[in-house]
Amino acid sequence: MDWIVYQRDDCHLCDQALAVLAEAGWPEFDSVFIDEDELLEARYGLQVPVLQHRRSGRELRWPFDAATARAFLQDVT
């Protein structure tokens, strides 16, 4: 898959981001939970949720809406 959503367990902002991505008609993505990964925790900390394009490394950080997500998708692909 080309997309990753970095998130935490029990994260209401992450739940909101997933709802926005569903609204935007987002393609499939992998969910990666940073809670138990020291490197990801150090990188993202409280910045989750973060949407990342795997190949380019470009990221869209919360907050974003469906229109912003769609624009990001078009810009990256």
N, C-alpha and C positions, 0 to 999 in steps of 0.2 A: 504494500500500500504506500501511496505517496504522502500521506498525512499522518501526523501524530498530534494527539491532544494530551498535553501534560496536565495532570490534575492531582488532587488529593482525595483520600477517602472522606466522606461526610463533609463535603465542601459545597455550600449552597451556591456560590458563584460559579463553580464548575457545573453544577446542575443547570444553572441559567445559561451558561455558554453552550452546553449540549442542546438545550432547547432552541437557542438561536441558530445553531448549525443545522438542526432539523428543519427549522423554518426557512433557512436559506437553501434547502435542498442539497446540502453538502454531500460530496461523494464519501465513500467508506473511509474510515480512519482507524488507526490503532489508538487505544487509550493506554497511557503509561502513567502509573501512579508513582509519585515521587517520594512517598512517605518512608519507604524502607531503603532508599537508595541514597547514600551519602553524597555522591557526586551530583546527582540531580537536585537533591535538597540544597546543596551549596549553590548550584547554578540558579535555581528558580525560587527557592524559599517561599516567600509569601506572594510571589508574582503570579502564581497559577490562577486561573487556567491560561495556558499558552498553546496556540495552534501553530504547528511547525510543518513546513514543506520539507520532507525528508531529503530530497535530492539537492535543493538549493540552500537549505538551512535557514531560509527566511522565516520570520516569526510574526504572528499577530497576537498581541497581548490584550488581555481583558482590560477594559471593557470594549466590546464591539457589538454592533447590531447586525441584522441579516444583510443589509445593503453594504456595509463595510466588509463583511465576510465575502460576499459575492464579488465585490471589487478586488479584494485580495486574491481570490481564486483566479479571476481573469488576468490579473497582473502577473501572477506567478506562473501560470500555465501557458 
